[in-house]
Amino acid sequence: MAHKHGHDDHEHEHEFSDIVVLEDEDGNEHECAIYDFEFEGQAYAVLFPLDDPEEGGLIYRLEIDDAGEEVLMEIEDDQEFERVVAFLESEE
């Protein structure tokens, strides 16, 4: 499961780089605005579901697969996740 980055009491001023369509485990498609950024030499992305904007954003690490395509990877390290969230909050 991806980590969430909510925006309860403040507005995000991130500029979205694109809209992506993700398919969930049930085959349902969801459009998300994507905000990508670099932190500590690693690329990350926050996806904001357009069909449920109150849900907040989902934070992923951006990696390049063997075919050279960008893929979203879950951040499994809690310390890494906390550093990324702190960075995002400092940018607001």
Residue pairs with C-beta under 8 A, 6 or more apart in sequence:
1 74
2 47
2 58
2 59
2 60
2 74
2 75
3 58
3 59
3 74
3 75
3 81
3 85
4 55
4 56
4 57
4 58
4 59
5 46
5 56
5 57
5 58
5 59
5 85
5 88
6 56
6 57
7 56
7 57
10 92
11 92
12 35
12 57
12 92
13 92
14 35
14 37
14 46
14 91
15 35
16 33
16 34
16 35
16 48
17 34
17 35
17 36
18 33
18 34
19 31
19 32
19 33
19 34
19 50
20 31
20 32
20 34
20 47
21 29
21 30
21 31
21 32
22 29
22 30
22 32
22 47
23 29
23 30
24 30
30 49
30 50
30 51
31 49
31 50
31 51
32 47
32 48
32 49
32 50
32 58
33 47
33 48
33 50
34 45
34 46
34 47
34 48
35 45
35 46
35 48
35 57
36 43
36 44
36 45
36 46
36 62
37 43
37 44
37 45
37 46
37 88
37 91
38 44
39 83
39 84
39 87
40 83
42 61
42 62
43 61
43 62
43 63
44 59
44 60
44 61
44 62
44 75
44 84
45 59
45 60
45 62
45 72
46 57
46 58
46 59
46 60
46 88
47 57
47 58
47 60
47 72
48 55
48 56
48 57
49 55
49 58
59 75
59 81
59 84
59 85
59 88
60 72
60 73
60 74
60 75
61 72
61 73
61 74
61 75
62 70
62 71
62 72
62 73
63 70
63 71
63 73
64 70
64 71
65 71
75 81
75 84
